[in-house]
């Protein structure tokens, strides 16, 4: 019990430290931090579409990584963990003197949705053999995750749990890889061709 409390105290202390050193120092810096933490993730669908249409020879890897993301995000992070394992609310910044840059909904914080989705794609690209895409997505995931802790939307442990959820989602995808390759992926490609989407 004491060990768990000390872990949570360290978790809170890291959030306090990065929030103190980066938030509220400059209006411009705050705007940049908010953009990265909140809005940069909205580029994700565009990035995936660009990869899908530009790298047609990598579509299997993209699809499998997307499946890993869907399993990790919707099954583990949004359903199993907050409902059956631990419902951890978002950080109460006022309670420990951190600066609030952005109002956030009082929903669950653990694991981080953003970290789960981004790390699942990252690990997927690595696992399915597209190292270059994995490298870029790793940078993307780390930057967004860091600044979401900075603005106090998540504790660091939420990010770590998101990465673990991503690994579990990837593990399930690897177990199902052959049927996905044999049945699901060809069906999706046929559907896209039927819809005249190249």
N, C-alpha and C positions, 0 to 999 in steps of 0.2 A: 504493500500500500504506500509506504513512504517512498519507494523507488518510483512508483507511478506518479506521485505528487511532484517529485523532483523533476521528472521528465516534463511534466506539464508546466512547471515553473520555468524551466529552461526554454521551453517552447514559447511561453509568453515573453520572456526576457529578450529573445531574439527579435520578435515582432516589435517590441518597444524600442530596441536599439536601432533597427533599420528605419523605423518610422520617425524616430527622433532626429536622426542624422540627415534624412532626405526630404521629409514632408514639411511644408511651411517655411522653407528657406527662401523661395522665390516663386512668384506667380507663374513664370514661364516653366520652371522646373516642375511645379505641381501639375501644369497642363500636360507636359510630356509624360510624367508618371501616370497620370490618369488615362491618357490615350493608350499607353502601352498596356496598362493593367486591365482596362475595360474594353477598349475598342479594337485593339490589334488582333484579337482572336476572331473577329468577324471577317477577317481576310481568309480564314481557313477554308470555307466552301469554295472560294474563288481559286485558292491555291490548288485544292484537290481537283477542281475542274480543269485547270491549266495542265496539271500533271497528267490527267486522264486523256486529254486530247493531244498533248504534245508528245507524250512518251507511250505510244500505243503498245510498244513491245514490253512495257512494264505494267500493263493493266492487271495482270494476275496478282502481282505484288501489291499494287494499290488496293485492289479489291479485298485481298486477305487482310491487309492492315486495317482497312475500313471495318471489316467484320470484327477484328480484335477490338477496335475502338467501340463499336456498338455493344458488344458483349460486356466489356469493362464498364462502360458508361451507364448503360440503361439497366443492366442486370445487377452489377455489383455496387456501383457508387450511388445510383439513384434509388435502388430498391432494397437490396439485402443489408448493406451496412447501416444506413440511418434508421431503418425500420426494425432490424433484428439484432444488431450488434452494439452500436453506440450512436445516439443522436447527440451530436455536439453542436451547440449553437454557434453562430458567427461571433468573432471577438467583440466584446463590449469595450470599445476604446475608451469611453469616458471613465470606466471603472479603474483603469490603470494609467490614466493620463496621456494616452496617445492622441495624436491629432487626427481628426476625421476629415478626410479629403472627399469622401464620397459616401452618401447614404446607401446602405445596403439592406435588403430584405432580411427580416429576422428568421431565416430558415436554417437548414443544416449547413455545417461548415466542413464536416469530415465524412468522406474524403473530398478533395477539391474536384469538381466537375471538369474544370479547365485542365488541371494537371492530368487527370485520368485520360481525357480525350487526346491531349497532345502527346503524352508519353506512350499511350497505346499505339498511336501512329508511328512514333519514333521507334519503339521497340519492334513493331511490326516490320518496318522497312529494314531494320538490321537483320531480323530473324529470317526474312524471306529473300535476303540477298541483295538489297539495294542500299548499300552502305552510304553512298553520296547523299541520297534523300534523307537517310537516317541522321546523318551529321547535321544537315540544315534544320531538320525538325527538332533535333536535340537543342540547338541554339534557340530556336523559336519557343520551345517549351520552357526552357530555363529562364529566359528573359521575362516571359509573361508570368510565370510562377513567382519569380522573385518580386516583381512589382505588385502582384496581388497580395503578397505578404506585407510589402512596404505600406500599402494604403490601408492595411488592416482588414481586408476582406477574408483572409485566411491566416491561420497559424502555420508555421513551417511544417508541423506534423501532418497537417491536412494535405500538404503538397506531397510529402513522403508517402502518405497513405494512398494518394492518387496514383503515384508511380507503382506502388504495390498492386493496386487494383488493375492497373494497365498490364502488369506482368501476368496476373491471373487470367485476365481476358485473353492475352496472347497465348497462354498455356492451353486454354480451352480451344482456341482457334487451331493451334497446332495439333491437338488431338483429333479435331474434325477436318483437318486440312484436306485429306484425300477425297472425302465425299463433297466437300465444298468445291474443290477443283473439278471433280467429275460431274457433279449435278447442278450445283447452285450457280457457279460462275458461267457455264455455258448457257443456262437458262436466262441469266441477266443479259448476256450478250445478244441472245436471240430476241429478247424483248426490246432492247435498244435498236436493233436492226429493223424490227417490225415498226417501231416508232420513227424510223428513218433518222436516228441519231447516230452519226458516224463514230 
